[in-house]
Each structure stands twice: as structure tokens, then as C-alpha cells.
């Protein structure tokens, strides 16, 4: 176990833990490391969870898991970080985590990166790709706190990438997400699900062409830089309203299974009226949950194009209004069946055929209006 280590006057030196894997036992610590840089190559697990004060994390390789906690108010990852079959956990408290080189592992192991802001930086040290990647069922977890996740894209060649090459998920907690999508390349690629949700309470999410706001803002190019069969935006804890500020036309890789939108609170509305939301390229379904606050759902732009929809407002007196430019099915998406609200008006209108494959319910006096080029109520669950 490592006791107190301070390297250089004013901590200007480097701590080297192992060369060529010559440390075979587990590396732990009982006190702190204070240094300008940390580097190493071990044949073991490395767990450095103390209140370390480190400016730069240089190249580090371990056979097992790698954990580093930094309390210096910001940490730069300036060398490649890799493990074999081991999880990677890197945290800096009180400042941003700047990822300037590749981070990867193998097996069913997660990579977790935490800071007040996480910046995947393709420019420092010269333009280059920076990739954070897992294999098998390993997840990538980004916790940017009250800061932003920033994925830089310096043109047609240099990319900042989060990628799970197996079936792992990408999970992002941040109060804003900036994806510098300067070309058509995907920058978040998940073999499982991609989830983006805020850290702070009552944070809005604005989407689509012309998206603008004070919370998470993802324009059409940023949304289409996500390649994932399931995309989840928002949560039932911190997300206020989700609004498509303008039109959005997805590509075939965005939410090719379904798009899930979730909010909380009475003002946590979900709205797509300013422009059409066209998910037809991936024949994508949509599931909307406002059930923790019971807010209205208004996806009434006539140009919207979904495949199957399911909505719940948690049984509150909230309105649900959905329009579709082609055929539409009210069915099961993400285990949610049909459309369920309380004492609120329900309107579902499709230009093509409307199939009601699961229940549409409300309570009290408000009407339920269903219209299309034929309305099919013949299924067993209608």
C-alpha cells in the first residue's frame, strides 16, 4: 500500500508505478499522492481512491481494474489508459475531467468518468482521434455533474467517440451535452442503449432544428450523431420539459428500436409542435412518460412520423395529443401498453390507418378522439 507521496517542489514531478508490468501484487494506498503526473504499467489491479492531488494522468496500463480519485479540482488524461478484464473508474472533484487520449478495456467491465464537466478533447497535443471504448457488455458511464459533456469533432478526420462495441450502454448524466458534429460520423455508438439525462433538478431538454435553451440542448445534427437502437432522453427525477424547438428527421441509426422521453413535475411537458419529428428512417417507436408529475403530452405536429406510440401521464388530468403523417399504431413500447391518462382529453390522429393495439383510457368527462384513414379496434388488447 502507498503512503503519502509528494514528488518535486510544489509537486512538479512524476510518480511511476511499475515498468513493463513488474508490479504483480495489487496496488492500493493508505494516504495521498501529490504530483504533477502519474504513470505506470502493472500486472495487477490499481486502486488509488484517496484524496490525491494530480494534474496529469499519463499512460497507464493494468491487467486488472484501475481506479483513480483526484481532488485537485481538475485532471487531464494525457496518455492512453487501458486495462485487460478490469473496470476503469477515474474521478476528479471540483473541476473538469479532460480526456485527451484513448481509454479502453475488455470483457464485461465498465468505464466510469466523473468530473464537473467531462471534455473529450481532440485538439490538445495536436489534432487526433480520442476514443473511449468497451467490449462485451461493458458500459460507459459519464457523470459530468453540473457541467457539460463535450465531444469535440475537429473536422472530417478527428473524432471524439464514445463506443461500446458489444452490447453495453452509454449513460450520460450532465446538465448540458455538446456534440461538435461537423460531419455525418456518429460520435456516440452504443450496442445497447444510450441514455442522456440531467444532474440538476428541473432541467429542460431542447431538441431539433434551432434548439436553444439553458439546459440540455441537442440540435438535429447532434441527435443524429447518436447510433443506438434505444435512445432515452430525460428521466423521472431531474428532467423538466422536453421540447422539440423545430423539426427533426432522424437517420436510420438513431433510435432504430425506440425513442423514450421522460420528465417529472407538473411542468414537465413533452412537446413536438414547432416542427415535424420524423423517425421513419429507423421505423422508430416512441414512448413518453410524464407519470411522476402528470404533465401534458403534445406531439400534434401533422408531419410527425412514428411507428408505434405509448404514453402514460400517471393517471393525472393531463391531455395527450398525437398526430402522425402516415399509418400509426397505439401499442406496446418499452413494456408500456397503450395510452393512459386521467381526466384529460386524448386525441390521436393519423393521416394513414390508425391501429389501436392496446387500450386508450382516461377518466371522467373528457373525450377520446381517434381518427385515421380507417381505425382498427379489432385486436385483442384494444
Order of alpha helices (4+ residues) and beta strands (2+ residues): beta-beta-beta-beta-beta-beta-beta-beta-beta-beta-beta-beta-beta-beta-beta-beta-beta-beta-beta-beta-beta-beta-alpha-beta-beta-beta-beta-beta-beta-beta-beta-beta-beta-beta-beta-beta-beta-beta-beta-beta-beta-beta
